[in-house]
Amino acid sequence: KKDVEYGQYNGLPRQDQAMQKWRENRFGQFIHWGLYAIPGGIWEGKTYPYASEFLRGSAKIATSTWDSLIYQFDIPKYNPKEWAAIAKNMGVKYVTITTKHHEGFCLWPSEYTDFDIENTPYKKDLLREFVDAYTAVGIDVNFYYSVLDWHHPDWRYDIKSDEDRAAFERLKQFTKNQLVELVTRYPEVKGLWFDGTWDNSWKKSGQFSYELEKLLKNKRPGLIVNSRMRADEHGSRHFDSNGILMGDYESGYERRLPNPTDKEVLTRDWECCMTIPENQWGYHKDWSISHVKSPLELIEMLVQCTSQNGNFLLNFGPMGNGDIRPEEREVAKEIGEWMKVNSEAIYGCGPADLEKQDWGYYTYNEKNGKVYMTVFNNPVLGKYKIRLPKSHTLKKASLITKQVESLEIKQISPTDYFIIPDKINNKKPFVIILEIVDRASGKFHQKALT
Ligand SMILES: COc1ccc([C@@H]2N[C@@H](C)[C@@H](O)[C@H]2O)cc1
């Protein structure tokens, strides 16, 4: 065991009400919005296929040129109430918005910089309008904040000199000021999603990030912080030098999911953040340059995350004028239609602790003891195989849509059962609700008490 003074300090997984709500939410909307949405990946008539929020670097644009985009941020179509309605209809329970991305432009009127919404033609506190609109429809609000700040003169990638040290101390103070400002001006905020924390300068600031997390949690009791915020004093990130997760949940799954049978992730809270195109967080004008995931692909990711104790944060990149692009409206509509019928298998659900089968994923709600099977792959066999521990019995299988009272079950061995549907529904992923009794306790299926 290494001695770690600035590693994890609270026991995980957190079981307080705020964290339980975060966990039960399961499905969130990520929003990346900033000056990068104005050029949308195209500069001087050339399309850059890289992530549009990195266009400044990809197109080698001078910082002063980039920063002058602030004068074009008039966002005539910005309509946070409509954004909130789209999110509500999609079925998300929380939202995470970029208050400041790497470019350094702040969506709120910060007293610590002029590079913010106040100095745009829009002028008003866009973030306040956003928080109010989403809160009004019952969606929890979280703030993404990039420590990496390309605009700030005191940002340093590493600390190589006394000058670097002095500059980065100013940057750290600026960072602390802005974060205290955010959790104070917007007390509704439920959590902070840190990014831009991979450089050596921050990895050498373990004590600072430790004390900053504690300060913010004192200011906003219940605040939820992702593991990406922290480095310990040895420069170890996400997990401290003793392998203990820092923050309140693991935020390492970016545009990727764990292996569906990975059991290690079941032991902790985690979240996967995902783009609809291959790799665009900010708005990109041309989505033809990469694969764009279908609603069905995205629904499968949401169900897989839930089945493995993770949350799924799906990204939207609003346009430079504040409108939501048609492709994202369509995704929200189709996912919302599926969630209207099947969200019982997602909200408040987690792993079922049953052996995964090829037809899809199990999720489990420990409050009602129900196990949900979400079917994505119809077996050629025409029957869905279930394998239970010997002490369990499959009592009943029914469609969440209640089209039929119950489905035929055939036990084929002490542990294996077939569910035999009268007809195969292969248009959309569908949910079968299982009632499984543990003969030993006579109770509904309980998660293994580990
Ligand atoms: C390859 O390096 C990076 C650095 C930053 C990112 C940022 N993290 C995502 C959550 C987006 O904010 C993306 O811009 C992605 C890849």
The ligand as a Gaussian input file, in Angstrom:
#p B3LYP/6-31G(d) Opt

LIG

0 1
 C       -8.016000      13.121000     -27.508000
 O       -8.085000      14.143000     -26.556000
 C       -9.317000      14.590000     -26.187000
 C       -9.355000      15.696000     -25.365000
 C      -10.567000      16.209000     -24.952000
 C      -11.755000      15.616000     -25.338000
 C      -13.022000      16.223000     -24.830000
 N      -13.695000      15.321000     -23.889000
 C      -15.067000      15.147000     -24.336000
 C      -16.035000      14.932000     -23.208000
 C      -15.341000      16.400000     -25.150000
 O      -15.515000      17.551000     -24.310000
 C      -14.031000      16.494000     -25.927000
 O      -13.868000      17.773000     -26.517000
 C      -11.747000      14.512000     -26.161000
 C      -10.508000      13.981000     -26.600000

